[in-house]
């Protein structure tokens, strides 16, 4: 277990103070870099937790999931042979180990809010929101790693070597947290969180998001059997008729281009730094050939079976998601080098729909982007915790699988695709829906298996560059969408990641000894919901 001390929250808080004016978060007249721990309240800790966890989700977790789901590739035109470990994949205790370490640190802020001494119930709403956000990121960690420290975690110096809990028990505990949070918010007790950087104190929206998050938990368990299946069905029944979130769940503590620390972390990592210089990952992170074929309607005439359902269906989101080269998306075949098939001379990168949202940068007289305007808009963009499109896809899947409890599967599917178009600022959703309506595995037609494939395929497109880790979990659970491996792959897609080196050093007596082979086979180390 990473050594997460109480001061972690304060250190993270200092980072946030460096990125926004401190009087927005603290009404005290003292140096924000030397705040005493007794003055750090849930009002400060809550936005820190939300911002720090989103930061990691938007950066290297985004890159891992984008590559493993073949939405992006490494730019072999410039970097020789990039992303080798991703392509093979070579999964070790240093492979994306920052995801575990950083998310644990961020979740520690939520735990500090939850356990804050509050005899007058002043912060009960803060605690409820912290439980919801903790559950959101605990699910991501459990889905990536399986069993992990939970019941004894986040206690700082009081327990530096927490035991590992079963994923099943973590899921149950998180769902209980969500239920308790909803009950608390429904009471209306406590102060309205003045630093709610998501819903600005709207408890009804927090309840709707909590219901949607719970639905995601339960759908992840769609293939479980025995006691966990009984638990799933019992909890699904409680959600029948519930309100689910009907908007994008966005966080924004005051992002701007004032300096690098104040930017949206995705922008600083993938697009531009505040000075207008390209971010370090801009050049290496490019569109894959796979997503180019999908979005272009297989205009290249690729004969591989996976691309036949896309024939002639040009996706109206394509130019908003990736820059156009010669009027279409141009991508690299994962694993190939210049001179080999699938490596064109010019490559597409994330475009305005992903980097800015619905807007676009101003244009200079010569037709090029106004860099300053682009940096300002991309830097100020809100971070997406869950999109409206994902919420609607979850509801479509729930209605497809459990029609006695949920309804309007086709309507939610249609709304989800439309919401994705809206998210990226694209037009033509109606024409696209008409084009796919009779295409099995892409539109709402055919068998239930065809419709499930369509949900997962469309969700994968919708979450590209946004929250692609959810599509990775969907693939592990359902096998959809079908995505080719890199040409140099020597292993299939992993079912999980290996615990980071920090665990094998700091919590050696508890951390399971996971081998590379364990990652690619179904066994006791596979996340419990993916073993069947």
N, C-alpha and C positions, 0 to 999 in steps of 0.2 A: 504494500500500500504506500503510495506517495506520501511523504511526510508533510501533511497539510496542517499547519499550525494555525492558531487563531489569527496570527498576523497576516495570513494569506489574504483574508478579506480586506484588511487595511491596505495591503500592498496593491491589490486589485483596485481598490477604491482610489488610491493615489493615481493610478493609471487613468481612471475615468476622470478625475479632477483635472488631469493634464489635458484632457480632450474637450471639456466643456467648462463654462464658467462655474466656479465653485459655488457661487451663491445660488445657483439653480438646485444644488443638492444639499448644501449646508447653510443654515442661518446662524453662523458663528463667525467671529472675527479672529481667526487664527490661521496660521500657515497650513494650507490643506495638505502639505507634504509631511506634517508632523502632528497628525490628529491623534489624540489619546483614545484608547480603545473604548472608554466608557461613553464617549460621545458618538460612537458609530451605532446608529439605530437601524431598524428595518427600513426606514425611509431612505437611507443611503445604501444599505446592503442589497436591497431588491433590484434596483437598476444595474448595479454592478454585476450581480449574478446573471441577469438577462443578457447584458451586453457581452460579458466575457465568454459565456457559453455559445452565443451566436457567432462570436468571432471565430472560434475553432470550427464550428459547423460550416461556416461560409468559406473557409480557407482550405486546409489540408484534407478535411473530411470530404469536402466538395470535390477536391481533386481526385482522391482515392475512388470515390463512387463514380465520378464522371469517366474515369479511365476503365474501371472494372466493368462498367455498363456500356463501354464502347461508344460514348458520346464525344469524348475528346481523345486526342492522341498527343504524343510528344513530337515536337517539330524536328524531324530528322534532317531537314534541309539545313539546319543551323547547328544542331547539337549532336550530330553524329548518330548516337544510338541511345536516345533518352528513354526513361521509364522502363528500363530492362526488368527491374524487380517487379514492377506492376504487370508487365506483359507475360512473364513466365508462368505464374507469378512466384516470386521467392518471398515467402512470408516468414519473418523471423521476429525476434523480440525487439528489433529496432525498426521494424516496418510500420510506419505511421504511428510510432509509439507516442508522439505528441498528442494524438487524439485522446487517448486514455488520460494522460497526465493533465492536460489542459481542461478537459471536461470535469474531471474530479475536482480540480481547483475551483472551477466555476460553480459546481454544485455545492461546494462547501459554503458558499455565500448563501444559498437557499437554506441550507441546514441551519446556519447561524440565525437566519430570520425565524425559522420554525421553532427553534429552541430558545429564542430570546425571552428573557424574564419579563413578563408583561402582566403584572397582577391586576391592572385595571382594564385589561382587554382593549387597550388603545390600538394595538397592532394586529387584531385578529384577521382583518382583511388582507393585510400584508402577508400574514402566515398562510392564509388560504391560497393566495396567488403563488407564493413560494412553493407550496406543495404541488401545485399544477405544473409549474415550470420544472421543478425537480423531477416529477414523473416523466415529463417530456424528454429530458436528457438521460435519465436513468434507463428509459426504454432503448434509446440509441446505444448506450453502452452495453446493456444486456444483450441486445440483438447483435452487436459486433463481437462480444466476447463470451457470452454464456454466463456461467456462474461468476460471481464477483463479490467483493466486500460490499455489504449493505447495512445489515443491522448493527454492526460494530464500527462502521465507517464514519468519517467526518467528525471524529471526536478529538482531533488534534493530538496534543501531548498525552492525553488520557489513554489513548490506544493507538500506538504506531504500527501494530501488526494485527489488524482486524481479520477475523475469520472470513471465509468465502461462503456466501449463501447460494442456494440453488436458484437458478433462474425462475423456476416455477414460483418459488416463495417471494422472490423480488417482484414478479408480476402481480401477485396477489396483494402484496403490501402497497405497491404503487396504485393499484386500482382502489384500494381502501383509502389511500391519501386523496385521490381524486374525489371519491364520494364524500369524504369528510370536508374537503375544501368547498364542494358545492353546497353542502348543508350550512357551512359557516357563512358563505356569501349570501345565501338565501335569508339569513336572519337579519342582515343589514346592520349588525353590530360593528362597533369600532370606527376608527377614523378612515375616511376615504384616502387611499394612498396618493399623496400629492406628487409622487415621483413615479407613477405608473407610466412607463414609457411604451406601453403596448396599447391598452384600451382607455387610458386616461381616467381610470376610476369607474368605468362602466361595468358593474358587476354582472349584469345580464349577459354581456359579451364574454366575460370570463367563464360564466357557467356554460354557455354554448360551446366555447372552446374546450372546456373540460369534458363535456359530453363527447365531443368529437375525438379528443385524445383517447378517451376510454374506448370508443368504438375502434380506433386504430389498434389499441392493445388487444381487444377481443378478436378482431379479424386476423391479427397476426397468429392467433391460436386456431385458425380454421381447420388445421389438419391434426390437432392433438386428439388423443383418445383417453378413455378412462376418467379418473377424477377431474382432471383439468378440463376435459370436454364438458363434463357436467357443470363445473364452475363457470365455464364460458357461456354455456346456454342459459344458465340462471342469470348471469349478469347482462347478457344480451336482452333478455326479456325485460329487464328493468329500464333499458334504453328505448324500448318501443314507445314511440310518440314523443320522444325527447326533442328539444331544440338543438340543432347543430349549427356550428358557426357558418355564417353566410357572407363572409368577407375575408380578405387576406389578413392573416395574423402577422402584424408588422411591429418591429421594435425600432425606436429611434430616440436616443438620448440627446440629440442635438448635433447630428453629424454635419460636417461642413468641410470645406477645403482650406480652412484656416491653417492647418498643419497636418502632418502625416498621422499623428495620433488621433486627430479629430475626425478623420475620414471614416466612411463606411469601410469596415475591414475587408470586405470582398473587393472593393475598388482599389484599396491600397495594395492588395495582394495580386490582383489579376489585371488591372486596367491602367490606372495612373496613380502616381504619388502626387502630393499636393502641389509640388513645383511645376507639374505638367510633364515631367519625365515619365516614360512608360514604366510600369511596375515590373519587378524582376521576373514574374511569371507570365507576363504578356506574350513574350516571344515563344516560349517553350510550349505553352498550352494552346493547342489549335483544335479545330474540328476534326473528327475522325471521318474516314471514308464511309463508315457504316451509317452515321447519322446524315451525312451528305446524300447518300443514296436514298435514304428514307424521306428526307425533306424535299429532295428534288423530284420525287415520284419515279425513282429509278430511271432517270433520263439516260443513264449510261448503258441501259440494257443488260445489266448484270443478270446472269442466268441462275445464280444461286437461289434455291427455293425460298429462303428467308425474305427475299426482296420482291417476290412476284405479286404479293398483295398490294404493294405500293405502286405498281406500274401505272403511270399516267396520272397519278394523284399528287400534284404539286401542293405542298403544304404552305398555306398563306402565312404561317408563322416564321418561315425559313429566313427571310431577309431581316426580320426583327431579332432573331436569335443569333444568327451568324452573319458576318460580312459577306457580301457577294463578290465572287470572282467570275467575270464573264457572265453575269446574270444568274448565277446559282451558287449554292454552297460548294466549296471545294475542300475536301478533307484527305487526310493521310491514312493509309491502311496501317493499322497498328502493327508494329514490328518490322515494317519494310523500310528500306533505305533508298536514297536517290538512285534512279536507274532501274529500280524494281517496280512491279505493278502497283498502282495505287498511290504513287508519290508524285503529284503534280508539281509544277514549278511555282505555284502561288497557293497559299493556304488561307482559309477563312478562320476568323477568331470570333469570340463573343461579340455580339453587336448590341445595339441600343436597348432592345427589349429585355436583355439580361443585365446590361451594365447600368442602364438608367431607369427603365420601366416603360411607361406609356409615352414618354416624351422623347425628343431627339435634341441633339445640340444644335445651336445656331450654325449657319453656314457663312463662310467668308465669301467675298466677291468671286474668288476663283473656284467656288464650289466645295472646297474642303471644309472639314469641321473647324469650328472655332474652339481651339483646344481649351482655352480658359473657361468657356461656357460648358464644355464637356466635363472638365474636371470638377467644376462647381456642382453640376447636376448629378454626376455619378457619385461624388463624395457625399452629397446630402441624401442620397437614396436610402430609404428605410430597409432594414434587414427583414427577410421573410422567414418567420418561424414555421408557419403552415399556410399554404395558399388556399384560397377559396376553391380552386380547381381540385386540390387534393381532398378537401372536405367532401366535395360532391362525388369524386370517384370512390371514396370510402362508403358513402351512402349508396351509391350504385351497386357496389359489391355486396353490401349488407342486404340490400333488397333482392339481389340475385341469389344469394346463398340462403337467406332466411326470409322468404316471402310472407310467412305468417306473422312476422314481427315488423318488417319494414316494407315500404312500398315505393313505387315510381322509379324502378331501376333504370328504365330507358330515359325518363325525363332527367334524372340526376346525371346520367352519362352525357346527355346532350348539353346540359348546363355546364358540366365540368369542362368539356371541350371549348365551349364558348367562353367560359371564365379564363381558360388558358390563353385564348386569343386576346382577351381584354388585358390580361396581366402583361403580355408582351407588347401591347399596343398595336396588335395586328388587325387587319380587316379581312373580311371574307369568310367568317366562320360558317355562315349559312350555306354558302356554296361548297365548302369543304365537307360539311355534314351530309349534304346531298350526294357528293361524290363517293363518300365512304359507306353510305347507308346499306348497300347490298354486298359489301366486301367483308367476308367472314374473317374474324380476327382483327379487324380494323374499325368496322362500324358495328352498330347494334343489330346483328342478324345472325342466323344460324343457331347452333346448339348453345347450351349454357357454357360449355367449354369454349366455344368460339367467342362468346360474349365476355367471359373472364379474360381471355387473351386480348380482346379489344380494350378492356379496362386497363390492363397492365401495360399494353403498348401505348395507349394514349396518355396514361399517367407518366410513363417514362419520358415521352416527348415534353409533356407539360412541366416536369420537374427538372429538366435539363438545365444545368447552371443555377438552379434554385435550391432544391433539396434533393439531390439525386441519390442520397443514401437510402431514402425510402424505396426507391425503385430497386436498389440492390437487395434490400430485405424482401421485397415482393418477388424478385427473381429466385432468391433462395427458397422461398416458400412455395411458389407456384410453377417455376420454370419459365415464366413469361416476364418480359418479352424475350424472344429468342435473340441472342446477341452473339455474334461470332467471337471466337478467341483471337488473340494476336497471332500472327503467322509464326512467331517464335515460341509460342506457349508450349511448355512441357507439362503443365498441370491444368486441370479444369479451374473454373472460378472457385475461390475459397468459400467455405461455409461460415467462416469466422476468421478473426485475427488472433494472433498469439499475444499473450499478456506481455506488457512492455518490460524492458530491462530493469526499470525502476522497481518493479514488483519482485523480480528474482533477486535483487540486491536487498531491498528493504523489508520484504515480507516473505522471505524464502521458506519459512516453515508452513505457510498456508497456501501459497500460490501453486496451482496444479502444474505439473511438468508436461506442457503441450509440445508435441513434436510437429515438424512440418507436415508429416503424413496425416496427422490428426485433423489438420485444417481442411483437407480435401476429401475426407471420408465421413460418413455418418456414424457417429459413435457417441459415447457418453459426454464428450466435450462439445459436441454440436449444440447450439442453442436449442432448448427443449422443443420449441415449436417447429423446428426444421428437421427433426429426426425421422419423420414419417414421409 
